[in-house]
Amino acid sequence: MRKTTFLLPILVVAVVAIYSALFIVDEREKALVLQFGRVVDVKEEPGLYFKLPVIQEVVSYDDRILSREVGPLEITPKDDRRLIVDAFARYRIADVVQFRQAVGTGGIAQAELRLDNILRSQTREVLGQVSSNDILSSDRAALMLRIRNAAISEARGLGLEVIDVRLKRTDLPQANLEATFARMRAEREREAADEIARGEEAAQRVRAQADRTVVELVSDANRQSEIVRGEADAKRNAIFAGAFGADPEFFEFYRSLAAYRGALLEGNSTMVMSPDSDFFNYLKSATPE
């Protein structure tokens, strides 16, 4: 009984010691074995490993490709037209020993802060050497490659491998954006006013041409009507002249009847003239011989 009581604590201590000496490295991780803060071993392959209890500790780091977004960054391209740029990077821990030495106990959070500074610095440097039109055009794929290549060498000192850098958004600052919109609106309004003016000018030309055509048509119609009327009057006069020449007395009688018809209309009831006037020749009763 005493022997069992004595061995039980030893067994518990042994189990605890064995348990604390074992550690597992996941396939998504890399692990460092530290002894008094100094790296004594690196475990990069997944599996079950041993360490010295109490004396040694294990620190694991993510071995997957990680993403880091860089917040809005204001840059000034070569043409002094300010832009707001959003970017993100994809990276991984390539050298865990160097990573540990560079960031210490700060880990991923400290590394990402320093990576942000690298990306911001390289983005400003690369985009500051080109015009805003190059940044906003399809050429920015080459610019992103330049930023990535420049960031790779600096990030290598942190034990990081920068895999890719992308520009998500490239916009004008709000004040510049509003000024640009106002300038674009003014330009469109000016173009619209020019189009309206050209339309009015064309309309005036069409109206003037139409008015001139109307005047020409009316003048030509009046001229032709006058010619026709003159020809008709000439024919009428020729007929009258022929009738007069054939029977002067009948022609005189016809002319008198026409004069009576015009003079004796309703409302023309008063006539003042001499009874001996030739006007009444055909109204007088014949005197019997």
Secondary structure, DSSP 4 states (H G I P E B T S, - for coil): -HHHHHHHHHHHHHHHHHHHHEEEE-TTEEEEEEETTEEEEEE-S-EEEE--TTTEEEEEEE-S-EEEEEEEEEE--TT---EEEEEEEEEEES-HHHHHHHHGGGHHHHHHHHHHHHHHHHHHHHHTTS-HHHHHSTTHHHHHHHHHHHHHHHHHTTTEEEEEEEEEEEE--HHHHHHHHHHHHHHHHHHHHHHHHHHHHHHHHHHHHHHHHHHHHHHHHHHHHHHHHHHHHHHHHHHHHHHHHH-HHHHHHHHHHHHHHHHTSTT-------TT-GGGGGGSPPPP-
